[in-house]
Structures are given as C-alpha cells and as structure tokens.
C-alpha cells in the first residue's frame, strides 16, 4: 500500500506542482492519476520512487517512510515504464530487460534466462531478443519497456503515459495487454495519463486532478460517471455529453446502444439484463 500524507512539491523556480496531497493507493489494484498538463500527475508518480522528493509531507510504502530509504535501492525494487520506452539504444532487447537484475547482482546467465521468459509474458517472440531498439516497432519497444519494468518482479509498477507515443491501434493492443498482465500478476500499479478513456479502461481507482495536484474526485469509473462531484468532473469524464450520453434504439429484433452523435456504441445483450424484481404474485 502506498500512502501520501500532506505531500507538497515546490520546484526551485517557484512552481507549486503539488499542494497538500493526501491519498491511499490500495495494494494489488491499478490507481490511475488523470489530469491535464500542470495537474502534477507525473510529479506525484516520480515521488513514489524518489526521482522527485517532496518539499513537505511524507510518502509511505507498506508503512515505511521512503525518505529513510536510499533512492537508488528504492528505485531498483520498483518497476518503472515511461513514454517512448526509455530503452538503451546500444543494448539488445534481452540485455535491456536484464539491466536492473544485473545491477542487483543476479548472475548474467540467470538474468538473461529470466529476461527471455519475460518476453513471453509481454507477448514478444524470443527471436527479437538479439535485436536493438531501433530495429523494433514502437509497440514492440513499449512491450520491452514493460518487460524491463517487471524484471525484478516488483510489487509496485509505475507507468508514466507509457502508451502515449504509439498509434491508436497499437495503443489499444497495449492497453488490453496491461489488463491481461494485471489479472495474471496482481501488481500495485500507478498509471499516469491525460486520457479519461484510458483511465476508465485500466483503473480500479481513478484520481482526477486539478491544476497543482488538487484532487477533484477519487472513485471507480462507475462512481465517477454516476456521481461526479462537480461540473469540472462531469465535464472531464464526459458524463454530460458525447459518447457518455447513450440511448437505446430498436433495430429489427435487436436493441442497439447509440451515442449522442448517432453512432453505434454497442448491442444490448439480453442475457446480461438484470432479473426483474419479484412482483406481488411471485412473492406469495
């Protein structure tokens, strides 16, 4: 469990990136920090592995104040995946994945074997192991980045807009891959994005941020849509417009779900309808 206690961050130029942020990020769930530029989401993420230290307040992981831990040791125990993958261009795929285990003292042979197994985990063919990052597609590079983030089997995986630089089709594939991996590996994931659709797809807990790291609302996707805290949240999640404003139309023998622009959003599955409440006759 990750806990923020009255955390603030003011940078040397005077910019207040985060002001008095307090929140619990549950274990074995995906918490998504979502907001526009200037909302402090990346700063909050980077404070978890001490790439950025807070100006005031404290952060605890499983009850331990991370300010008491050596930053390098802390980072080597936390997975980190960034936009554009951040791979070392002069190292092969397998060596990129094995980087942190080698730094932690894992024998080279074992580190490389484990790295090959992680390529299987993230859906990459082992034939790519000897290639260099420049020889991979953007989507393949991001999968290698995820494998590297998982290489020390961390309890916590930090993901800073990891799919923002790939095309929409590849991005959708990577999102589904992350959902599969989380179901399989059960990590504590902290994910940063500016895209509410991505947040709704991936997040168990979603934190909508205003400028300066102020929390507008925290909740599940269903809670945010059903009960937005104010007009800012309603507008941000689209509860009052566009794709969120859905209605049913009858086409032949089927009920279809249509958005406010008249575009098909889905088909109503009769088998998934909730059972009707028992009437007076059936209650006897």
Residue pairs with C-beta under 8 A, 6 or more apart in sequence:
1 24
1 25
1 26
1 27
1 61
1 62
1 63
1 188
2 24
2 25
2 48
2 59
2 60
2 61
2 156
2 188
2 190
3 23
3 24
3 25
3 59
3 60
3 61
4 21
4 22
4 23
4 24
4 25
4 44
4 57
4 59
5 22
5 57
5 58
5 59
5 60
6 20
6 21
6 22
6 56
6 57
6 58
7 18
7 20
7 21
7 22
7 44
7 47
7 54
7 56
7 57
7 58
7 59
8 16
8 18
8 19
8 20
8 21
8 54
8 55
8 56
8 57
9 16
9 17
9 18
9 40
9 43
9 47
9 52
9 54
9 55
9 213
10 16
10 17
10 55
11 17
16 212
17 40
17 43
17 212
17 213
18 40
18 43
18 44
18 47
18 54
18 212
18 213
19 212
19 213
19 214
20 57
21 40
21 44
21 57
21 213
21 214
21 215
22 57
23 207
23 215
23 218
25 31
25 188
25 190
25 205
26 188
26 204
26 205
27 155
27 188
28 186
28 187
28 188
29 188
29 189
29 204
29 205
30 182
30 189
30 190
30 191
30 202
30 203
30 204
30 205
31 189
31 190
31 191
31 203
31 204
31 205
31 206
31 207
32 191
32 192
32 193
32 198
32 199
32 202
32 203
32 205
32 206
32 207
33 41
33 44
33 45
33 190
33 191
33 192
33 193
33 207
33 209
34 41
34 192
34 193
34 194
34 195
34 196
34 199
34 203
34 206
34 207
34 208
34 209
35 41
35 194
35 208
35 209
35 210
35 211
36 194
36 211
37 194
38 211
38 212
39 209
39 210
39 211
39 212
39 213
40 209
40 211
40 212
40 213
41 192
41 194
41 209
41 213
42 160
42 161
42 192
43 52
43 213
44 213
45 158
45 160
45 190
45 192
46 52
46 158
46 160
47 53
47 54
47 59
48 59
48 61
48 66
48 78
48 156
48 158
48 190
49 71
49 74
49 75
49 78
49 80
49 158
50 66
50 69
50 71
50 74
50 75
51 71
51 75
53 67
58 65
58 67
59 65
59 66
59 67
60 66
61 156
66 74
76 100
76 103
76 104
76 152
77 152
77 154
77 155
78 154
78 156
78 157
78 158
79 149
79 150
79 151
79 152
79 154
79 156
79 157
79 158
79 187
80 149
80 157
80 158
80 160
81 142
81 145
81 146
81 148
81 149
81 157
81 158
81 159
81 160
81 162
82 145
82 159
82 160
82 161
82 162
83 160
83 161
83 162
83 163
83 164
83 165
84 141
84 165
85 133
85 141
85 142
85 144
85 145
85 162
86 145
87 96
87 133
87 141
87 144
87 145
87 148
88 95
88 96
88 99
88 133
89 132
89 133
89 134
90 132
91 99
91 132
92 129
92 130
92 131
92 132
93 119
93 124
93 128
93 129
93 130
93 131
93 132
93 133
93 136
93 144
94 112
94 115
94 116
94 119
94 129
94 130
95 112
95 115
96 133
96 144
96 148
97 115
97 118
97 119
97 144
97 147
97 148
97 151
98 106
98 108
98 111
98 112
98 114
98 115
98 151
99 148
99 151
100 148
100 151
100 152
101 110
101 111
101 114
101 115
101 151
101 152
102 108
102 111
104 152
106 114
114 151
115 129
115 147
115 151
116 126
116 129
118 147
118 150
118 151
119 125
119 126
119 128
119 129
119 144
119 147
120 126
121 147
121 150
121 181
121 184
122 143
122 144
122 146
122 147
122 150
122 177
122 181
123 143
123 177
124 140
124 143
124 144
124 147
128 136
128 140
133 141
133 144
136 144
137 170
138 165
138 166
138 167
138 170
139 166
139 170
139 173
139 174
142 162
142 163
142 166
142 170
142 174
143 174
143 177
145 162
146 162
146 177
146 178
146 181
149 157
149 158
149 159
150 157
150 181
150 185
154 187
155 187
155 188
156 187
156 188
156 189
156 190
157 187
157 188
157 189
157 190
158 189
158 190
159 178
159 189
159 190
159 191
159 192
160 192
161 192
161 193
161 194
162 174
162 191
163 170
163 171
163 174
163 175
163 198
164 171
164 193
164 194
164 195
166 174
175 198
175 201
175 202
178 189
178 202
179 201
179 202
182 189
189 202
191 199
191 202
191 203
193 199
196 236
196 237
196 238
199 206
199 221
200 206
200 221
200 237
203 220
203 221
204 220
205 218
205 219
205 220
206 218
206 219
206 220
206 221
206 224
207 215
207 218
208 215
208 216
208 217
208 218
208 224
208 233
208 236
208 237
209 215
209 216
210 216
210 232
216 229
216 230
216 232
216 233
216 236
217 224
217 228
217 229
217 230
217 233
219 227
224 233
224 237
224 239
225 237
225 239
225 244
228 234
228 237
228 239
233 239
234 240
235 241
237 244
238 244
241 260
242 259
242 260
242 261
243 259
243 260
243 265
244 259
245 259
245 260
246 257
246 258
246 259
246 260
246 265
247 257
247 258
247 260
248 255
248 256
248 257
248 258
248 268
249 255
249 256
249 258
250 256
254 267
254 268
255 267
255 268
256 264
256 266
256 267
256 268
257 264
257 265
257 266
257 267
257 268
258 264
258 265
259 265
